[in-house]
Amino acid sequence: MSSYYTYFISSLPMLQFGSKPALTLKDFLNRCAEFIPRKDAALIKEALSTDGYALKVSAPAALLKWREFDLALRNELVKARALRKKVDPAGFLRNDTYFDMKIIHIAQAALRHTSVLEAERYLDLERWNVLDEISRGHYFDLDFLLAYGLKLAILERWAKIEAADKAGLLEKAIPN
């Protein structure tokens, strides 16, 4: 079974933060469905879905670590933004028990950016770094593919941002 992963992963293009993705997320998911066992491909698709927080308990440890980190980061951003607006964050927080001082630092550093775009870039770079940590030592397995898919989603998001008509969006946001 591991031979499926070896050949498939070897055929994937390398990903680098800030670069244009060499394949789309849809193409990646189609390749997963073609080359790896069906249940693993379904798990990757579920992990990349917008409702990926409703994970099964039997999810791989790498995916649970990622969700733990991402949920804690989102909660920390909610707390910091609520504090700025003098609003109670309780109604916006998701249930989580993970705590790491690093996450508080990341959220605070992101909020110090004067540009929303630069703050988002910083957050995605930190997410990328965490995915690197989670996938360290996993070269030809499901954990690698999960991290690869999540990284590809980050790159695809930035490709859409870069392709957006920023001037047109600014005109719509600030009418004359």
Z-matrix of the N, CA and C atoms (Angstrom, degrees):
N
C 1 1.446
C 2 1.527 1 111.25
N 3 1.318 2 118.06 1 -37.85
C 4 1.463 3 119.78 2 -179.24
C 5 1.520 4 111.44 3 -66.23
N 6 1.323 5 117.84 4 -20.24
C 7 1.461 6 119.47 5 178.95
C 8 1.526 7 110.89 6 -66.52
N 9 1.343 8 117.88 7 -27.56
C 10 1.459 9 120.39 8 175.16
C 11 1.525 10 109.43 9 -57.00
N 12 1.303 11 115.26 10 -45.58
C 13 1.454 12 120.97 11 -175.67
C 14 1.525 13 111.88 12 -68.95
N 15 1.311 14 116.66 13 -41.82
C 16 1.458 15 120.82 14 -177.43
C 17 1.523 16 111.17 15 -56.98
N 18 1.311 17 117.83 16 -50.60
C 19 1.453 18 120.95 17 -177.17
C 20 1.526 19 111.34 18 -71.48
N 21 1.309 20 116.52 19 -41.62
C 22 1.459 21 120.27 20 -179.01
C 23 1.535 22 111.27 21 -64.53
N 24 1.325 23 116.70 22 -49.58
C 25 1.464 24 120.54 23 -178.12
C 26 1.523 25 111.01 24 -64.21
N 27 1.324 26 116.94 25 -36.11
C 28 1.469 27 120.28 26 178.01
C 29 1.522 28 112.14 27 -62.58
N 30 1.318 29 117.10 28 -24.94
C 31 1.472 30 120.42 29 -177.99
C 32 1.530 31 112.81 30 -87.82
N 33 1.325 32 117.68 31 -9.19
C 34 1.468 33 120.58 32 -177.40
C 35 1.528 34 111.33 33 -79.86
N 36 1.342 35 116.58 34 141.72
C 37 1.468 36 118.59 35 176.72
C 38 1.530 37 110.99 36 -71.10
N 39 1.306 38 115.91 37 151.24
C 40 1.463 39 121.49 38 179.25
C 41 1.528 40 109.31 39 -71.37
N 42 1.321 41 116.01 40 144.61
C 43 1.459 42 121.15 41 178.97
C 44 1.518 43 109.83 42 -110.35
N 45 1.331 44 115.65 43 141.61
C 46 1.456 45 121.21 44 177.98
C 47 1.521 46 107.37 45 -138.16
N 48 1.335 47 116.15 46 131.09
C 49 1.463 48 120.07 47 -179.06
C 50 1.524 49 110.08 48 -58.49
N 51 1.316 50 115.32 49 133.85
C 52 1.451 51 120.94 50 178.64
C 53 1.513 52 114.05 51 92.06
N 54 1.332 53 117.35 52 -7.69
C 55 1.456 54 119.67 53 179.38
C 56 1.534 55 109.93 54 -98.71
N 57 1.312 56 115.40 55 164.08
C 58 1.453 57 120.70 56 178.27
C 59 1.531 58 108.29 57 -76.91
N 60 1.339 59 117.62 58 133.95
C 61 1.472 60 118.67 59 -179.25
C 62 1.526 61 111.90 60 -66.71
N 63 1.316 62 115.86 61 139.17
C 64 1.464 63 121.60 62 -178.24
C 65 1.529 64 112.03 63 -79.37
N 66 1.331 65 117.11 64 -17.27
C 67 1.450 66 120.83 65 175.07
C 68 1.526 67 107.92 66 -143.63
N 69 1.306 68 116.03 67 159.33
C 70 1.458 69 119.79 68 -178.88
C 71 1.526 70 109.83 69 -86.10
N 72 1.302 71 115.14 70 163.37
C 73 1.452 72 120.56 71 177.22
C 74 1.529 73 110.23 72 -62.57
N 75 1.320 74 115.84 73 -37.91
C 76 1.473 75 120.40 74 178.30
C 77 1.531 76 110.47 75 -62.31
N 78 1.338 77 116.41 76 -44.16
C 79 1.474 78 120.13 77 177.86
C 80 1.527 79 110.59 78 -62.62
N 81 1.325 80 116.42 79 -41.20
C 82 1.460 81 120.84 80 178.89
C 83 1.529 82 110.63 81 -60.71
N 84 1.325 83 116.96 82 -46.23
C 85 1.464 84 120.28 83 -179.59
C 86 1.522 85 111.09 84 -65.58
N 87 1.328 86 117.28 85 -37.13
C 88 1.468 87 120.48 86 176.45
C 89 1.526 88 111.23 87 -64.09
N 90 1.331 89 116.25 88 -40.95
C 91 1.471 90 120.07 89 178.30
C 92 1.529 91 110.38 90 -66.07
N 93 1.331 92 116.24 91 -39.31
C 94 1.471 93 119.37 92 177.07
C 95 1.519 94 110.15 93 -59.26
N 96 1.332 95 116.51 94 -45.91
C 97 1.468 96 120.89 95 -179.42
C 98 1.521 97 111.32 96 -62.12
N 99 1.321 98 116.55 97 -30.00
C 100 1.457 99 121.22 98 -177.73
C 101 1.530 100 113.25 99 -82.12
N 102 1.333 101 117.46 100 -35.53
C 103 1.454 102 119.94 101 -168.35
C 104 1.528 103 117.00 102 -110.92
N 105 1.318 104 118.73 103 -15.99
C 106 1.465 105 119.16 104 -179.43
C 107 1.532 106 109.64 105 -120.40
N 108 1.311 107 118.06 106 165.55
C 109 1.456 108 120.14 107 -179.06
C 110 1.535 109 112.37 108 -55.60
N 111 1.315 110 115.23 109 144.74
C 112 1.464 111 122.71 110 -174.21
C 113 1.525 112 113.07 111 -54.56
N 114 1.333 113 117.67 112 -43.44
C 115 1.474 114 119.28 113 -176.94
C 116 1.530 115 111.53 114 -67.74
N 117 1.321 116 117.65 115 -32.97
C 118 1.466 117 120.77 116 177.26
C 119 1.529 118 110.90 117 -71.16
N 120 1.334 119 116.09 118 -40.62
C 121 1.470 120 119.91 119 177.40
C 122 1.530 121 110.39 120 -63.56
N 123 1.324 122 116.60 121 -38.80
C 124 1.471 123 120.60 122 178.60
C 125 1.526 124 110.51 123 -66.17
N 126 1.317 125 116.81 124 -38.25
C 127 1.470 126 120.74 125 178.56
C 128 1.527 127 110.53 126 -64.59
N 129 1.327 128 117.54 127 -42.29
C 130 1.461 129 121.02 128 178.48
C 131 1.527 130 109.86 129 -62.82
N 132 1.322 131 116.65 130 -43.71
C 133 1.471 132 120.61 131 179.11
C 134 1.527 133 110.40 132 -61.82
N 135 1.319 134 117.11 133 -42.96
C 136 1.466 135 121.37 134 178.61
C 137 1.531 136 110.84 135 -64.49
N 138 1.312 137 117.25 136 -40.09
C 139 1.463 138 121.45 137 -179.44
C 140 1.525 139 111.65 138 -64.80
N 141 1.318 140 116.84 139 -30.47
C 142 1.459 141 121.48 140 -178.71
C 143 1.523 142 113.08 141 -90.69
N 144 1.332 143 116.20 142 -4.04
C 145 1.459 144 119.30 143 -179.41
C 146 1.519 145 110.53 144 -73.26
N 147 1.321 146 115.41 145 161.86
C 148 1.461 147 119.79 146 179.67
C 149 1.521 148 111.43 147 -68.19
N 150 1.326 149 117.09 148 -23.20
C 151 1.459 150 120.61 149 178.94
C 152 1.527 151 110.08 150 -102.36
N 153 1.298 152 116.22 151 35.30
C 154 1.452 153 121.36 152 -177.74
C 155 1.512 154 114.81 153 -68.81
N 156 1.334 155 118.27 154 -6.72
C 157 1.456 156 120.19 155 -179.88
C 158 1.525 157 111.66 156 -76.87
N 159 1.319 158 116.99 157 -16.37
C 160 1.450 159 120.92 158 178.09
C 161 1.526 160 109.15 159 -90.23
N 162 1.322 161 116.01 160 59.60
C 163 1.458 162 121.26 161 -176.56
C 164 1.516 163 112.00 162 -81.73
N 165 1.309 164 114.02 163 151.29
C 166 1.454 165 119.72 164 173.52
C 167 1.527 166 108.73 165 -71.11
N 168 1.312 167 115.89 166 152.89
C 169 1.466 168 120.71 167 179.05
C 170 1.522 169 110.80 168 -64.33
N 171 1.322 170 117.48 169 -26.22
C 172 1.462 171 121.06 170 -176.50
C 173 1.529 172 113.19 171 -83.74
N 174 1.320 173 117.75 172 14.66
C 175 1.467 174 120.45 173 178.91
C 176 1.528 175 109.85 174 -66.06
N 177 1.333 176 117.34 175 151.06
C 178 1.472 177 120.57 176 178.52
C 179 1.530 178 111.46 177 -59.25
N 180 1.308 179 115.79 178 152.60
C 181 1.465 180 121.50 179 -177.40
C 182 1.529 181 112.06 180 -57.77
N 183 1.324 182 117.39 181 -38.22
C 184 1.466 183 120.56 182 -179.19
C 185 1.525 184 110.87 183 -62.38
N 186 1.313 185 116.65 184 -41.18
C 187 1.456 186 120.15 185 -179.83
C 188 1.528 187 110.89 186 -69.64
N 189 1.319 188 116.86 187 -38.57
C 190 1.460 189 119.95 188 177.38
C 191 1.529 190 111.06 189 -64.75
N 192 1.336 191 117.01 190 -38.57
C 193 1.472 192 120.62 191 176.57
C 194 1.523 193 110.57 192 -62.69
N 195 1.332 194 116.41 193 -43.08
C 196 1.457 195 120.84 194 179.96
C 197 1.529 196 110.49 195 -61.83
N 198 1.311 197 116.48 196 -48.90
C 199 1.466 198 120.40 197 -178.01
C 200 1.526 199 110.81 198 -63.93
N 201 1.309 200 115.58 199 -38.42
C 202 1.474 201 120.80 200 176.98
C 203 1.528 202 110.03 201 -58.91
N 204 1.333 203 116.04 202 -49.35
C 205 1.460 204 121.06 203 179.75
C 206 1.523 205 111.09 204 -63.12
N 207 1.322 206 117.30 205 -50.93
C 208 1.461 207 121.37 206 -174.91
C 209 1.523 208 111.56 207 -63.16
N 210 1.315 209 117.15 208 -41.17
C 211 1.460 210 121.03 209 178.45
C 212 1.526 211 110.93 210 -65.75
N 213 1.318 212 116.79 211 -43.15
C 214 1.469 213 120.52 212 178.87
C 215 1.529 214 110.48 213 -64.19
N 216 1.332 215 117.58 214 -39.37
C 217 1.466 216 120.82 215 178.04
C 218 1.526 217 110.44 216 -64.62
N 219 1.305 218 116.95 217 -45.11
C 220 1.469 219 120.01 218 179.18
C 221 1.533 220 110.73 219 -61.98
N 222 1.312 221 116.84 220 -41.29
C 223 1.470 222 120.09 221 178.19
C 224 1.525 223 111.04 222 -64.31
N 225 1.315 224 116.28 223 -39.85
C 226 1.474 225 119.54 224 179.65
C 227 1.520 226 111.14 225 -66.11
N 228 1.325 227 117.02 226 -37.20
C 229 1.466 228 120.72 227 176.20
C 230 1.526 229 110.64 228 -65.53
N 231 1.315 230 116.68 229 -39.31
C 232 1.472 231 120.98 230 176.91
C 233 1.524 232 110.11 231 -60.84
N 234 1.316 233 116.30 232 -46.58
C 235 1.468 234 120.16 233 -179.37
C 236 1.529 235 111.20 234 -60.96
N 237 1.321 236 116.67 235 -45.35
C 238 1.464 237 120.42 236 -178.01
C 239 1.528 238 111.35 237 -66.22
N 240 1.320 239 116.53 238 -42.36
C 241 1.472 240 119.74 239 179.34
C 242 1.522 241 111.29 240 -68.10
N 243 1.314 242 116.53 241 -38.31
C 244 1.463 243 120.12 242 178.29
C 245 1.525 244 110.88 243 -64.74
N 246 1.313 245 116.52 244 -38.82
C 247 1.454 246 120.88 245 177.91
C 248 1.527 247 110.61 246 -61.35
N 249 1.329 248 116.28 247 -42.14
C 250 1.471 249 120.73 248 178.00
C 251 1.521 250 112.03 249 -62.36
N 252 1.321 251 116.53 250 -37.63
C 253 1.464 252 121.14 251 -177.06
C 254 1.526 253 112.68 252 -92.30
N 255 1.331 254 115.69 253 -0.52
C 256 1.471 255 121.97 254 -178.84
C 257 1.539 256 111.11 255 56.62
N 258 1.329 257 113.84 256 50.56
C 259 1.464 258 122.94 257 179.56
C 260 1.519 259 108.06 258 -123.46
N 261 1.324 260 116.44 259 148.41
C 262 1.460 261 120.39 260 177.08
C 263 1.533 262 109.15 261 -74.95
N 264 1.338 263 118.96 262 121.55
C 265 1.464 264 121.11 263 -176.48
C 266 1.533 265 114.00 264 -78.50
N 267 1.317 266 118.29 265 -10.47
C 268 1.471 267 121.68 266 -171.72
C 269 1.525 268 113.35 267 -53.06
N 270 1.301 269 118.34 268 -37.90
C 271 1.458 270 121.30 269 -178.17
C 272 1.517 271 114.08 270 -72.69
N 273 1.327 272 116.83 271 -11.91
C 274 1.457 273 121.32 272 -175.88
C 275 1.528 274 113.35 273 -109.71
N 276 1.311 275 117.19 274 -9.26
C 277 1.462 276 121.14 275 -176.97
C 278 1.519 277 110.97 276 -81.84
N 279 1.320 278 114.88 277 145.69
C 280 1.461 279 121.04 278 172.38
C 281 1.519 280 107.41 279 -99.39
N 282 1.296 281 115.25 280 152.95
C 283 1.463 282 120.48 281 -177.40
C 284 1.526 283 110.27 282 -68.43
N 285 1.329 284 115.69 283 121.15
C 286 1.462 285 119.95 284 173.29
C 287 1.522 286 108.96 285 -154.88
N 288 1.316 287 115.66 286 156.53
C 289 1.462 288 120.33 287 -178.34
C 290 1.523 289 111.55 288 -121.56
N 291 1.321 290 117.44 289 0.69
C 292 1.460 291 122.03 290 -177.10
C 293 1.522 292 109.82 291 -75.82
N 294 1.330 293 116.03 292 136.06
C 295 1.457 294 120.33 293 177.91
C 296 1.517 295 109.36 294 -138.21
N 297 1.325 296 115.22 295 133.01
C 298 1.453 297 121.62 296 176.71
C 299 1.524 298 106.90 297 -153.32
N 300 1.313 299 116.84 298 127.49
C 301 1.467 300 121.14 299 -179.50
C 302 1.528 301 111.09 300 -59.46
N 303 1.304 302 116.70 301 -28.88
C 304 1.458 303 121.05 302 179.22
C 305 1.531 304 110.67 303 -58.72
N 306 1.317 305 116.66 304 -37.29
C 307 1.459 306 121.11 305 -178.71
C 308 1.522 307 110.76 306 -67.57
N 309 1.310 308 117.04 307 -39.65
C 310 1.465 309 120.49 308 177.44
C 311 1.531 310 109.21 309 -62.25
N 312 1.322 311 116.18 310 -42.97
C 313 1.458 312 120.67 311 178.68
C 314 1.535 313 111.26 312 -61.48
N 315 1.328 314 117.36 313 -43.69
C 316 1.463 315 121.73 314 -179.80
C 317 1.527 316 110.40 315 -61.60
N 318 1.327 317 116.51 316 -45.99
C 319 1.470 318 120.31 317 -179.58
C 320 1.524 319 111.10 318 -62.72
N 321 1.309 320 116.76 319 -45.42
C 322 1.470 321 120.33 320 -179.76
C 323 1.529 322 111.28 321 -64.40
N 324 1.314 323 117.53 322 -41.74
C 325 1.460 324 121.12 323 179.29
C 326 1.529 325 110.89 324 -64.44
N 327 1.310 326 116.98 325 -38.60
C 328 1.469 327 120.44 326 178.55
C 329 1.522 328 110.94 327 -64.36
N 330 1.311 329 116.82 328 -39.77
C 331 1.461 330 120.44 329 -178.41
C 332 1.528 331 112.50 330 -73.08
N 333 1.313 332 117.70 331 -16.41
C 334 1.468 333 121.15 332 177.34
C 335 1.528 334 112.53 333 -77.33
N 336 1.333 335 117.42 334 -17.73
C 337 1.464 336 120.64 335 179.24
C 338 1.527 337 109.36 336 -67.09
N 339 1.315 338 116.46 337 136.48
C 340 1.464 339 120.10 338 179.01
C 341 1.524 340 111.44 339 -79.62
N 342 1.306 341 117.48 340 -22.80
C 343 1.460 342 122.56 341 179.28
C 344 1.535 343 109.34 342 -101.35
N 345 1.312 344 115.76 343 128.56
C 346 1.468 345 120.43 344 177.53
C 347 1.521 346 109.93 345 -61.37
N 348 1.323 347 115.81 346 -39.99
C 349 1.460 348 120.54 347 -179.71
C 350 1.526 349 111.35 348 -62.75
N 351 1.321 350 117.15 349 -43.48
C 352 1.464 351 120.77 350 178.64
C 353 1.529 352 111.21 351 -67.56
N 354 1.312 353 117.38 352 -35.28
C 355 1.466 354 120.62 353 176.51
C 356 1.531 355 110.31 354 -63.90
N 357 1.322 356 116.50 355 -42.79
C 358 1.462 357 120.48 356 178.48
C 359 1.527 358 110.88 357 -65.51
N 360 1.320 359 116.05 358 -39.61
C 361 1.479 360 119.79 359 178.12
C 362 1.539 361 109.80 360 -62.58
N 363 1.320 362 115.81 361 -42.88
C 364 1.466 363 120.53 362 178.58
C 365 1.535 364 110.54 363 -61.52
N 366 1.330 365 117.00 364 -45.28
C 367 1.472 366 120.58 365 179.69
C 368 1.527 367 110.91 366 -62.09
N 369 1.328 368 116.89 367 -43.14
C 370 1.461 369 119.50 368 179.75
C 371 1.526 370 112.00 369 -67.93
N 372 1.321 371 117.54 370 -33.82
C 373 1.469 372 120.06 371 175.24
C 374 1.524 373 109.99 372 -64.72
N 375 1.319 374 117.59 373 -40.95
C 376 1.463 375 120.61 374 177.72
C 377 1.532 376 110.63 375 -66.10
N 378 1.318 377 117.02 376 -39.34
C 379 1.475 378 120.29 377 175.87
C 380 1.526 379 109.64 378 -61.28
N 381 1.324 380 116.18 379 -43.32
C 382 1.475 381 121.95 380 178.58
C 383 1.525 382 110.25 381 -58.55
N 384 1.335 383 115.84 382 -45.26
C 385 1.467 384 120.20 383 179.96
C 386 1.519 385 112.05 384 -62.76
N 387 1.324 386 116.99 385 -38.62
C 388 1.467 387 120.29 386 177.37
C 389 1.523 388 109.94 387 -66.37
N 390 1.317 389 117.59 388 -40.38
C 391 1.472 390 120.26 389 176.49
C 392 1.522 391 110.76 390 -62.27
N 393 1.336 392 117.18 391 -37.01
C 394 1.469 393 120.39 392 174.50
C 395 1.526 394 110.85 393 -60.96
N 396 1.330 395 116.88 394 -44.45
C 397 1.471 396 121.13 395 179.33
C 398 1.522 397 110.97 396 -62.99
N 399 1.313 398 116.26 397 -44.48
C 400 1.472 399 121.14 398 -177.67
C 401 1.526 400 110.88 399 -64.80
N 402 1.336 401 116.67 400 -38.14
C 403 1.465 402 119.40 401 -176.03
C 404 1.528 403 113.60 402 -89.91
N 405 1.329 404 117.27 403 -2.25
C 406 1.467 405 120.41 404 179.45
C 407 1.536 406 109.45 405 -56.94
N 408 1.309 407 115.41 406 128.61
C 409 1.462 408 120.68 407 179.69
C 410 1.523 409 113.03 408 87.62
N 411 1.318 410 117.76 409 -6.18
C 412 1.471 411 122.13 410 177.91
C 413 1.522 412 107.22 411 -108.57
N 414 1.315 413 116.28 412 105.87
C 415 1.451 414 119.61 413 -175.64
C 416 1.519 415 113.29 414 -109.84
N 417 1.313 416 117.69 415 -33.35
C 418 1.452 417 120.68 416 -175.87
C 419 1.521 418 111.09 417 -136.55
N 420 1.336 419 116.09 418 51.80
C 421 1.457 420 118.71 419 -178.97
C 422 1.526 421 111.06 420 -143.40
N 423 1.304 422 116.24 421 -178.81
C 424 1.458 423 122.92 422 -178.32
C 425 1.523 424 111.48 423 -61.41
N 426 1.316 425 117.99 424 -38.24
C 427 1.467 426 121.02 425 179.29
C 428 1.530 427 110.62 426 -59.48
N 429 1.320 428 117.01 427 -41.13
C 430 1.457 429 120.36 428 177.61
C 431 1.525 430 110.40 429 -61.53
N 432 1.329 431 116.61 430 -45.78
C 433 1.465 432 120.30 431 -178.35
C 434 1.523 433 111.86 432 -64.75
N 435 1.323 434 117.30 433 -36.81
C 436 1.469 435 120.25 434 176.81
C 437 1.531 436 110.51 435 -62.91
N 438 1.323 437 116.72 436 -47.26
C 439 1.462 438 120.70 437 178.92
C 440 1.531 439 110.16 438 -64.29
N 441 1.312 440 117.10 439 -40.07
C 442 1.463 441 121.74 440 179.57
C 443 1.532 442 109.87 441 -60.88
N 444 1.323 443 116.70 442 -46.69
C 445 1.464 444 120.84 443 179.74
C 446 1.522 445 112.13 444 -62.54
N 447 1.318 446 117.04 445 -41.62
C 448 1.467 447 120.68 446 178.81
C 449 1.533 448 110.86 447 -66.45
N 450 1.319 449 117.09 448 -38.66
C 451 1.466 450 120.73 449 176.46
C 452 1.533 451 110.41 450 -65.95
N 453 1.318 452 115.86 451 -40.86
C 454 1.455 453 120.24 452 178.90
C 455 1.528 454 110.40 453 -62.20
N 456 1.326 455 116.94 454 -37.97
C 457 1.467 456 120.96 455 176.86
C 458 1.532 457 110.74 456 -62.28
N 459 1.327 458 116.87 457 -39.79
C 460 1.470 459 120.90 458 177.44
C 461 1.525 460 110.00 459 -63.51
N 462 1.334 461 117.43 460 -46.29
C 463 1.465 462 120.57 461 179.95
C 464 1.523 463 111.82 462 -63.88
N 465 1.325 464 116.51 463 -39.37
C 466 1.456 465 120.08 464 179.91
C 467 1.532 466 110.75 465 -65.79
N 468 1.306 467 116.50 466 -38.05
C 469 1.470 468 121.30 467 177.20
C 470 1.530 469 109.89 468 -60.08
N 471 1.332 470 116.67 469 -45.30
C 472 1.459 471 120.29 470 -178.95
C 473 1.515 472 112.04 471 -71.15
N 474 1.308 473 118.70 472 -30.16
C 475 1.464 474 121.29 473 175.37
C 476 1.531 475 109.53 474 -63.84
N 477 1.330 476 117.08 475 -39.95
C 478 1.471 477 121.34 476 177.42
C 479 1.526 478 110.45 477 -67.08
N 480 1.311 479 116.63 478 -41.31
C 481 1.469 480 120.26 479 179.22
C 482 1.525 481 110.17 480 -62.95
N 483 1.335 482 116.77 481 -44.99
C 484 1.461 483 121.06 482 -178.97
C 485 1.523 484 111.71 483 -65.23
N 486 1.333 485 117.30 484 -32.61
C 487 1.460 486 121.50 485 -177.71
C 488 1.530 487 112.54 486 -82.17
N 489 1.315 488 117.22 487 -11.50
C 490 1.471 489 120.71 488 -176.88
C 491 1.523 490 111.30 489 -67.41
N 492 1.318 491 115.27 490 149.01
C 493 1.464 492 121.79 491 175.89
C 494 1.526 493 107.42 492 -81.34
N 495 1.311 494 115.35 493 90.56
C 496 1.468 495 120.71 494 -174.22
C 497 1.527 496 112.18 495 -64.93
N 498 1.311 497 117.27 496 -39.07
C 499 1.466 498 120.62 497 179.38
C 500 1.530 499 110.63 498 -64.19
N 501 1.319 500 115.66 499 -42.85
C 502 1.461 501 120.06 500 178.85
C 503 1.525 502 112.03 501 -64.83
N 504 1.306 503 115.81 502 -39.91
C 505 1.470 504 120.00 503 177.71
C 506 1.509 505 111.40 504 -65.75
N 507 1.328 506 117.06 505 -38.67
C 508 1.466 507 121.64 506 178.62
C 509 1.520 508 110.40 507 -65.20
N 510 1.338 509 117.29 508 -40.29
C 511 1.454 510 120.73 509 178.08
C 512 1.530 511 111.56 510 -62.68
N 513 1.340 512 116.39 511 -39.83
C 514 1.462 513 120.12 512 178.25
C 515 1.511 514 111.96 513 -68.21
N 516 1.330 515 116.57 514 -36.21
C 517 1.453 516 120.80 515 -177.93
C 518 1.532 517 112.58 516 -74.27
N 519 1.336 518 115.74 517 -34.19
C 520 1.471 519 120.40 518 -178.80
C 521 1.524 520 108.29 519 -121.38
N 522 1.350 521 116.65 520 87.85
C 523 1.474 522 118.61 521 -179.30
C 524 1.538 523 110.95 522 -68.82
N 525 1.316 524 115.93 523 150.39
C 526 1.476 525 120.77 524 179.96
C 527 1.485 526 111.95 525 -73.89
